[in-house]
Amino acid sequence: MAPSPFITLALDAMGGDNAPLSVIEGASLAIKHNPSLRFILFGDQGRLMPFLENYPALQAVSQIVHTQDYITNEDKPSVALRQGRQSSMRLAVNAVADGTADAVVSAGNTGAYMAIAKFVLKAMTGISRPAFVASFPTAKGSCVMLDLGANVSCDSSNLVEFAVMGDIYARDVMGIANPTIALLNVGAEEMKGNVEVQTAAAILKRATRTLNFQGFIEGDRIIKGEADVVVTDGFSGNIALKASEGMATFMTSLLKESIHSSWISKLGGLLILKPLQRMKDRMNPKLHNGAMLIGLGGIAIKSHGGADGVAYANAIKVATQMVSHGLQKQIEEKLHALSLDLAENAEKNE
Amino acid sequence: MAPSPFITLALDAMGGDNAPLSVIEGASLAIKHNPSLRFILFGDQGRLMPFLENYPALQAVSQIVHTQDYITNEDKPSVALRQGRQSSMRLAVNAVADGTADAVVSAGNTGAYMAIAKFVLKAMTGISRPAFVASFPTAKGSCVMLDLGANVSCDSSNLVEFAVMGDIYARDVMGIANPTIALLNVGAEEMKGNVEVQTAAAILKRATRTLNFQGFIEGDRIIKGEADVVVTDGFSGNIALKASEGMATFMTSLLKESIHSSWISKLGGLLILKPLQRMKDRMNPKLHNGAMLIGLGGIAIKSHGGADGVAYANAIKVATQMVSHGLQKQIEEKLHALSLDLAENAEKNE
């Protein structure tokens, strides 16, 4: 059977602060760049149609699966899993499991999405713990970091699996040929860190043929772009990400405050408006939207809850890239190559 | 016996990138504000004297203990501990242990200092793991965070001890009457996080009389100043701190780049120079220099390695505050009050 020329995405049309508008706008932007996309929109037909009718090109490639039930940001993951069986989110994830769609995108409740995706799609063969992965701007371009919060405690074999998945994500989504990989740690010296990162480093160091492992990286080096893939447990990863975001927001507000402090500084602010805009564009999270729960038996992309159409379109783009690159198969092959690499290396050392 | 009207500090005069100049300048600045200070300078007399002679007021209250041996930034902690018995750092720490000095300050090799201080001063009664603590600027003023890297893995009772020590540090160094305390976590909801933070939260929640515990805090909320004391394990704390520092440095360099991109933006930069300077002053790490290894049987302050005289003077100020407030005794009393509080609360629940 020839592969289908179309990529079908299941969209949770009711998930996210700006849904369904952001979803419709995002999908409409996405088909302009990629005419091979087909959408299944899960949600309330009565609420979706008025928006959809404004985008005839999108309407032509979309199908609505009607449901009135949806998951709110306040729903606990366990409750969403038990009681949300007819929710737009759950039905969208189901569509990937039963093969109707190639991937699912949701901007809804993160915890609920994670619980549902794990339950429905299960972990893929060879991966014990799916992880949250995303890319971020750095001084040199972008980097990939995982896990960002799916697993609050991880052992060394989880970290090694994250390294494999991060390597594939960097290649497929960011087009980096031979991504450098580093383990997040409290120091760069070999003896630093807890037993989990120590053991993971010892394993990764032996995988010389399959992974471009560089050693440890400290928290302040991530933004400098010193590694293409930063591997860490979900607790530290989440904290590193949020601490950076918090500082970026704080400094932006201090800068605004500085500019608004007098009419002279306001004039100064006007004169640096253009380069400041370029700086802002570079840091723009919209262009980096689309975190992914990687390592599942299907492709599930998480958009920011506050995403607008542009940001949502980027989440769709990430989903599309994952599908067209055959993410799961690539991870499987890399895991296999890694086990051969480690075995051979062990033999040599005997 | 009446308490001595003087506070005697042991200074590792050879530790730090700018030693001994930064040490001498810092001590000289410190006595201008606090004439009750007395110093014992540990280091090479031949190298110290030319600097010291420029500060006669300092010379009058200082004594040099000569040693030619000192610990470099490249020395491994274990080696420094074994082979550095005559080093300026070790002798300075010894002076606290034998009662010659009230506290020790060093800007030298952090790992070596930690190893030596732990070995010589031991943990104080009731504390199983000393922690690195420091204060940072936030949107509302300052906050205290610990552990910043002394312990890469911590259990719930370590975290509870950190909360007690952080409370005392916030009161003594920052003058906050009833500091709010929060546990760093990946979410604010009760069910979030690993077993260590979950258990610690359950204990702290019961300590209603002794600690002003507010629950969990996420990484992006630290800089907003939503808690006076942020409690975490040394792995996450170190990563949160460095990730924030990295982002601050990155954004500052982007801003500079923006301003230098054209002559128009350079003019704009000139017009906002003053408020930008105020912004920079507010974030100035010099004014927050002086991390401390808290929970030892003596007071040991760590200055940044790159500290200049102003920053070093602030580390001396932190040492002075700790001594004059009787830090150790206060922690002991708080630990005692906590155990009574928890016992009483347990009885009530029976």
Boltz contact constraints between the chains, C-beta under 6 A:
constraints:
  - contact:
      token1: [A, 149]
      token2: [B, 186]
      max_distance: 6.0
  - contact:
      token1: [A, 152]
      token2: [B, 193]
      max_distance: 6.0
  - contact:
      token1: [A, 152]
      token2: [B, 194]
      max_distance: 6.0
  - contact:
      token1: [A, 153]
      token2: [B, 194]
      max_distance: 6.0
  - contact:
      token1: [A, 186]
      token2: [B, 149]
      max_distance: 6.0
  - contact:
      token1: [A, 186]
      token2: [B, 235]
      max_distance: 6.0
  - contact:
      token1: [A, 186]
      token2: [B, 238]
      max_distance: 6.0
  - contact:
      token1: [A, 193]
      token2: [B, 152]
      max_distance: 6.0
  - contact:
      token1: [A, 194]
      token2: [B, 152]
      max_distance: 6.0
  - contact:
      token1: [A, 194]
      token2: [B, 153]
      max_distance: 6.0
  - contact:
      token1: [A, 218]
      token2: [B, 242]
      max_distance: 6.0
  - contact:
      token1: [A, 219]
      token2: [B, 239]
      max_distance: 6.0
  - contact:
      token1: [A, 219]
      token2: [B, 242]
      max_distance: 6.0
  - contact:
      token1: [A, 219]
      token2: [B, 243]
      max_distance: 6.0
  - contact:
      token1: [A, 220]
      token2: [B, 242]
      max_distance: 6.0
  - contact:
      token1: [A, 220]
      token2: [B, 245]
      max_distance: 6.0
  - contact:
      token1: [A, 220]
      token2: [B, 246]
      max_distance: 6.0
  - contact:
      token1: [A, 223]
      token2: [B, 246]
      max_distance: 6.0
  - contact:
      token1: [A, 223]
      token2: [B, 247]
      max_distance: 6.0
  - contact:
      token1: [A, 223]
      token2: [B, 250]
      max_distance: 6.0
  - contact:
      token1: [A, 235]
      token2: [B, 186]
      max_distance: 6.0
  - contact:
      token1: [A, 235]
      token2: [B, 194]
      max_distance: 6.0
  - contact:
      token1: [A, 236]
      token2: [B, 236]
      max_distance: 6.0
  - contact:
      token1: [A, 236]
      token2: [B, 239]
      max_distance: 6.0
  - contact:
      token1: [A, 238]
      token2: [B, 186]
      max_distance: 6.0
  - contact:
      token1: [A, 239]
      token2: [B, 219]
      max_distance: 6.0
  - contact:
      token1: [A, 239]
      token2: [B, 236]
      max_distance: 6.0
  - contact:
      token1: [A, 239]
      token2: [B, 240]
      max_distance: 6.0
  - contact:
      token1: [A, 240]
      token2: [B, 239]
      max_distance: 6.0
  - contact:
      token1: [A, 240]
      token2: [B, 243]
      max_distance: 6.0
  - contact:
      token1: [A, 242]
      token2: [B, 218]
      max_distance: 6.0
  - contact:
      token1: [A, 242]
      token2: [B, 219]
      max_distance: 6.0
  - contact:
      token1: [A, 242]
      token2: [B, 220]
      max_distance: 6.0
  - contact:
      token1: [A, 243]
      token2: [B, 219]
      max_distance: 6.0
  - contact:
      token1: [A, 243]
      token2: [B, 240]
      max_distance: 6.0
  - contact:
      token1: [A, 243]
      token2: [B, 243]
      max_distance: 6.0
  - contact:
      token1: [A, 243]
      token2: [B, 244]
      max_distance: 6.0
  - contact:
      token1: [A, 244]
      token2: [B, 243]
      max_distance: 6.0
  - contact:
      token1: [A, 244]
      token2: [B, 247]
      max_distance: 6.0
  - contact:
      token1: [A, 245]
      token2: [B, 220]
      max_distance: 6.0
  - contact:
      token1: [A, 246]
      token2: [B, 220]
      max_distance: 6.0
  - contact:
      token1: [A, 246]
      token2: [B, 223]
      max_distance: 6.0
  - contact:
      token1: [A, 247]
      token2: [B, 223]
      max_distance: 6.0
  - contact:
      token1: [A, 247]
      token2: [B, 244]
      max_distance: 6.0
  - contact:
      token1: [A, 247]
      token2: [B, 247]
      max_distance: 6.0
  - contact:
      token1: [A, 247]
      token2: [B, 248]
      max_distance: 6.0
  - contact:
      token1: [A, 248]
      token2: [B, 247]
      max_distance: 6.0
  - contact:
      token1: [A, 250]
      token2: [B, 223]
      max_distance: 6.0
  - contact:
      token1: [A, 251]
      token2: [B, 251]
      max_distance: 6.0
  - contact:
      token1: [A, 254]
      token2: [B, 279]
      max_distance: 6.0
  - contact:
      token1: [A, 258]
      token2: [B, 272]
      max_distance: 6.0
  - contact:
      token1: [A, 258]
      token2: [B, 275]
      max_distance: 6.0
  - contact:
      token1: [A, 258]
      token2: [B, 276]
      max_distance: 6.0
  - contact:
      token1: [A, 258]
      token2: [B, 279]
      max_distance: 6.0
  - contact:
      token1: [A, 259]
      token2: [B, 272]
      max_distance: 6.0
  - contact:
      token1: [A, 261]
      token2: [B, 275]
      max_distance: 6.0
  - contact:
      token1: [A, 264]
      token2: [B, 271]
      max_distance: 6.0
  - contact:
      token1: [A, 265]
      token2: [B, 271]
      max_distance: 6.0
  - contact:
      token1: [A, 265]
      token2: [B, 272]
      max_distance: 6.0
  - contact:
      token1: [A, 265]
      token2: [B, 275]
      max_distance: 6.0
  - contact:
      token1: [A, 267]
      token2: [B, 271]
      max_distance: 6.0
  - contact:
      token1: [A, 268]
      token2: [B, 268]
      max_distance: 6.0
  - contact:
      token1: [A, 268]
      token2: [B, 271]
      max_distance: 6.0
  - contact:
      token1: [A, 268]
      token2: [B, 272]
      max_distance: 6.0
  - contact:
      token1: [A, 271]
      token2: [B, 264]
      max_distance: 6.0
  - contact:
      token1: [A, 271]
      token2: [B, 265]
      max_distance: 6.0
  - contact:
      token1: [A, 271]
      token2: [B, 267]
      max_distance: 6.0
  - contact:
      token1: [A, 271]
      token2: [B, 268]
      max_distance: 6.0
  - contact:
      token1: [A, 272]
      token2: [B, 258]
      max_distance: 6.0
  - contact:
      token1: [A, 272]
      token2: [B, 259]
      max_distance: 6.0
  - contact:
      token1: [A, 272]
      token2: [B, 265]
      max_distance: 6.0
  - contact:
      token1: [A, 272]
      token2: [B, 268]
      max_distance: 6.0
  - contact:
      token1: [A, 275]
      token2: [B, 258]
      max_distance: 6.0
  - contact:
      token1: [A, 275]
      token2: [B, 261]
      max_distance: 6.0
  - contact:
      token1: [A, 275]
      token2: [B, 265]
      max_distance: 6.0
  - contact:
      token1: [A, 276]
      token2: [B, 258]
      max_distance: 6.0
  - contact:
      token1: [A, 279]
      token2: [B, 254]
      max_distance: 6.0
  - contact:
      token1: [A, 279]
      token2: [B, 258]
      max_distance: 6.0
